[in-house]
Amino acid sequence: MSTSASRTVTVTDRLVEANRAYAAGFTDPGMGARPVLRVAVVACMDARLDLHAALGLELGDCHTIRNAGGVVTDDTIRSLTISQRALGTRSVALIHHTGCGLQTLTEDFRHELELEVGQRPAWAVEAFKDVDQDVRQSMERVRTSPFLPHTDDVRGFVFDVTTGLLRVIAPNS
């Protein structure tokens, strides 16, 4: 005897269905993997940041690298190195934002995870209190990386989630 079990539709199911609708009208834009504007944008993964709209970007204009806080980690340097050395980018824009969740965490988060799961994460939380200073630190990490040949156009910004405006952050002198 077979019974049909009803399955709850998940968010991922909705995404797959949306992709089917997208693909139905999709045409290959015929572009390569090299960003047209030769820029890589490193930003926070926060869902309130619509980077393409906020920066006036179109499909194919840039590489977008996102993580919690938009901080420059070893993996960010890895992505930027590939972006520059293999795919031709020359500029880097670093975008943090107001009201970031990393401002509410500390490195104790790692300890709490260790207590919960029995293993300490190998990665740092990269929490911060001062968003401007963290942008400066990220700029410095990019500018001093021996793997990145193009560090003369590295700019840092804080995106205001209530106004949509970018605020320029001056690097450390």
Secondary structure, DSSP 8 states (H G I E B T S, - for coil): ----------HHHHHHHHHHHHHHT-------SS-TT-EEEEEE--TT--HHHHHT--TTSEEEEEEGGG---HHHHHHHHHHHHHH---EEEEEEETT-GGGG--THHHHHHHHHHSS--SS-----S-HHHHHHHHHHHHHT-TT-S--SSEEEEEE-TTT--EEEE----
